[in-house]
Amino acid sequence: MGNTSTVKGGVIVDLLKDRTLQYGMPVKKGKVSQVRDKYYITVSGKPMLLPVGTVIPANEMKPLVGKEVLAIFSATMKSQLIAIDTVPLPEKTERKIKFKRILCYRPVDRVLIPIGDLMRNHLIDEMLGKKIITQVFADSARTMG
Amino acid sequence: MLKFDQVVLEITNNCNNHCNHCYNYWRSSGTSPHYEKELSREQIFYLINKVRKETPLENIAITGGEPFLRSDLQLIIRDITLLGIEVVLITNGTLITRERIKSFPKDTVFEVTLFSYKDTTHNSLAGRKCFDKVLESFVCIKKNKFSLAVAIVITKQNYADIEETIKLAIALGADSILLNRINLSKNSMVFANELVPSVKELTYALNAANKCVKKYGVGMAVSVPIPPCLINPEDFPNLIFGWCPRGNREAYYTIGNTGEVRPCNHSSVILGNLFLQDFKEIVNSNTAKKYWKQIPLQCKDCDNLLKDKCKGGCIAACYECNGYEGSLDPFITFSNN
């Protein structure tokens, strides 16, 4: 919640509809305000008390006072605010995977290496010949693309 | 900002397999303090967003238990990928269906476990009959144009099968292979003599794998660290060997299903809770620093050239099996027996 520099009202407004659809969770525009030591977010004219001091540290909320944010609500309990986001989400989400990690102990670069169809078909034949896979399964595997 | 760009997320403790070699700490007693509890989709979104604001988070490995036991799995992954974060989904492959897989974001990488090309060996290690289903999942994943990483765990029961198992994985679409030696835990210690391969058996398996990489060009990583006092990684030039990051920027802190943060998915040590603390506070805590510093007494005078990478093997296994981090990795003990 610390990054407020990228928040622009126009960006948020444009994002609302798309993000609601994409998340499957309602996303609305909200504005953060402070009254003494309590913090509120006003969404559609309705102020809601934020759990500052318990879930959210006060020092993270202070920079947001007076600013517009994304208010994300639960899909099941629609009045339940579950997150505030000040970071506009990436516009282009369908980026090509930049695979660097699998898991466990070491980053593994360039480990995803496509195997050619010729080699794969040769191995399918070998597995079929050794009766490790059935003919039906081999035919299915050949059409994987 | 912290430098970590990956975390592991456990979204359920439940699993439909019954592997004797399972390292999930809650399996040792059949319960954990919050065995039945799962983070909701909304809570996951909140926690990931929280980590994302403190780190350049790029990759999340989703695991369990078996993640496909959650009906909202594809929605959880969709939430994460919309944040620009890549997902590797670690699964036993038995619950993947043609209908369900279509709803996953297209960049999802599936990591599926295959123990052997022999159905009896695979089923024995998985604790139930599921071999055919796993093979079907490979075809299903590839037909839907997803990337497939096949994980093979080297044990005493399947070490001799490695070459054929790798060939089967490639035949069915594997884009990469993870070849991990068994990592012991409190749960699997009682089966250690049946499960841990000897150094000779391990060498046999690695030689077979090394040959396969040369012949087929598949990318292969030996991720769980194998101490160089057991084998010399230079003898297997085609394999990529991994080491424990010991809390450095390549660490993969693990978020469990109560929001707790642990050093890795093999460890039961709780460093803090993301619902109550910042990620930074947790990973910079004295508990974390102390945890990562431990080196087994037996390894302090090691003169191996790779000792600074090894640092005693798997620190989590040391703790889980022996009760303290400064003990010897039990894999060393059992593979030398």
Boltz contact constraints between the chains, C-beta under 6 A:
constraints:
  - contact:
      token1: [A, 22]
      token2: [B, 82]
      max_distance: 6.0
  - contact:
      token1: [A, 74]
      token2: [B, 42]
      max_distance: 6.0
  - contact:
      token1: [A, 82]
      token2: [B, 42]
      max_distance: 6.0
  - contact:
      token1: [A, 82]
      token2: [B, 46]
      max_distance: 6.0
  - contact:
      token1: [A, 83]
      token2: [B, 46]
      max_distance: 6.0
  - contact:
      token1: [A, 83]
      token2: [B, 49]
      max_distance: 6.0
  - contact:
      token1: [A, 90]
      token2: [B, 84]
      max_distance: 6.0
  - contact:
      token1: [A, 93]
      token2: [B, 82]
      max_distance: 6.0
  - contact:
      token1: [A, 97]
      token2: [B, 86]
      max_distance: 6.0
  - contact:
      token1: [A, 97]
      token2: [B, 107]
      max_distance: 6.0
  - contact:
      token1: [A, 101]
      token2: [B, 6]
      max_distance: 6.0
  - contact:
      token1: [A, 101]
      token2: [B, 59]
      max_distance: 6.0
  - contact:
      token1: [A, 102]
      token2: [B, 149]
      max_distance: 6.0
  - contact:
      token1: [A, 102]
      token2: [B, 178]
      max_distance: 6.0
  - contact:
      token1: [A, 103]
      token2: [B, 61]
      max_distance: 6.0
  - contact:
      token1: [A, 104]
      token2: [B, 223]
      max_distance: 6.0
  - contact:
      token1: [A, 104]
      token2: [B, 224]
      max_distance: 6.0
  - contact:
      token1: [A, 105]
      token2: [B, 223]
      max_distance: 6.0
  - contact:
      token1: [A, 105]
      token2: [B, 225]
      max_distance: 6.0
  - contact:
      token1: [A, 105]
      token2: [B, 242]
      max_distance: 6.0
  - contact:
      token1: [A, 105]
      token2: [B, 243]
      max_distance: 6.0
  - contact:
      token1: [A, 105]
      token2: [B, 244]
      max_distance: 6.0
  - contact:
      token1: [A, 106]
      token2: [B, 223]
      max_distance: 6.0
  - contact:
      token1: [A, 106]
      token2: [B, 242]
      max_distance: 6.0
  - contact:
      token1: [A, 107]
      token2: [B, 250]
      max_distance: 6.0
  - contact:
      token1: [A, 108]
      token2: [B, 221]
      max_distance: 6.0
  - contact:
      token1: [A, 108]
      token2: [B, 240]
      max_distance: 6.0
  - contact:
      token1: [A, 111]
      token2: [B, 176]
      max_distance: 6.0
  - contact:
      token1: [A, 111]
      token2: [B, 219]
      max_distance: 6.0
  - contact:
      token1: [A, 111]
      token2: [B, 221]
      max_distance: 6.0
  - contact:
      token1: [A, 112]
      token2: [B, 147]
      max_distance: 6.0
  - contact:
      token1: [A, 112]
      token2: [B, 175]
      max_distance: 6.0
  - contact:
      token1: [A, 112]
      token2: [B, 176]
      max_distance: 6.0
  - contact:
      token1: [A, 113]
      token2: [B, 219]
      max_distance: 6.0
  - contact:
      token1: [A, 115]
      token2: [B, 170]
      max_distance: 6.0
  - contact:
      token1: [A, 120]
      token2: [B, 171]
      max_distance: 6.0
  - contact:
      token1: [A, 123]
      token2: [B, 167]
      max_distance: 6.0
  - contact:
      token1: [A, 123]
      token2: [B, 170]
      max_distance: 6.0
  - contact:
      token1: [A, 123]
      token2: [B, 171]
      max_distance: 6.0
  - contact:
      token1: [A, 124]
      token2: [B, 171]
      max_distance: 6.0
  - contact:
      token1: [A, 127]
      token2: [B, 168]
      max_distance: 6.0
  - contact:
      token1: [A, 127]
      token2: [B, 171]
      max_distance: 6.0
  - contact:
      token1: [A, 132]
      token2: [B, 117]
      max_distance: 6.0
  - contact:
      token1: [A, 140]
      token2: [B, 139]
      max_distance: 6.0
  - contact:
      token1: [A, 141]
      token2: [B, 139]
      max_distance: 6.0
  - contact:
      token1: [A, 141]
      token2: [B, 172]
      max_distance: 6.0
  - contact:
      token1: [A, 144]
      token2: [B, 139]
      max_distance: 6.0
  - contact:
      token1: [A, 144]
      token2: [B, 142]
      max_distance: 6.0
  - contact:
      token1: [A, 144]
      token2: [B, 143]
      max_distance: 6.0
  - contact:
      token1: [A, 144]
      token2: [B, 173]
      max_distance: 6.0
